[in-house]
Amino acid sequence: MHHTFLNAYDSQLRTSSEMLRVSSIGRHGSLWFAVFPGGHGFVTYESLEGADADEISELVDAALAHFGARSDVTDVEWKTRAHDVAPGLHEILVSRGFVPEEPESIMIGEAALLAQEVRVPAGVEIRQVRDEAEILAMEEMLGGVFADQGWRTRAEATLAEWSAGSDTGLWIALVDDDIVSAGRLEPVADTDFAGLWGGATLPHWRGRGIYRALTARRARSALLQGKRFLNADCTEFSRPILERSGLIKVSTTTPYLRPQPST
């Protein structure tokens, strides 16, 4: 099953599938370049297999030249995966000013196996958001959990997508109309996947099955949309929770970040 999941991930969730919400896309050889709203540059690819260290060095320099020619890019992320064959990539990126962030686990599971009934404490309601006020409350809660001072900017983007009829599902758990847990379900067009993203629970509500129930509800929603797999990139803190829900770790991904030099 691990092999099946990883093959599906590499063939369906890399390159064009990672280009959601981008403001521009570029290509250079096997590389895909994107710029997200806010000026975040992004580099990805399906594979670098067959390239030696010199060729990979040339690819890194081509990416830097591409983004360096843009005044609207504030930083650049090169997304790596641990199972890739890429000789010398870490050393090359570091030598060009990239700094590795904490690795995250790539988690995948069968939606049908995750779509189970999970008991939650009495008084907990799990459903999708219904209006703009709930979206703002959801983003404020997530901003507090993740210590994200820019949550309002993210909230505005979420509101714009929701108003435009995005197929992303915004799921929340409420207690007395207060949001205590939340997470997104993002179906990926033309694939068998839907992504589990942005999940968090308020500290004093953890350990009660609420996030597992939220995952199960999203799994059922994914099945209704014809999706076979669920995927997520998660920290070591979240990994055991997703494993209990039925996802397995198939690899890790590490973002390498480089601020654009000021001119």
Secondary structure by P-SEA (a helix, b strand, c coil): caaaaaaaaaacccccccccccccccccccbbbbbcccbbbbbbccccccccaaaaaaaaaaaaaaaaacccccbbbbbbbccccccaaaaaaaaabbbbcbbbbbbbbccccccbbbbccccbbbbccccaaaaaaaaaaaaaaacccaaaaaaaaaaaaaaacccbbbbbccccccccccbbbbbbccccccccccccccccccccaaaaaaaaaaaaaaaaacccbbbbbbcccaaaaaaaabbbbcbbbbbbbbccccc
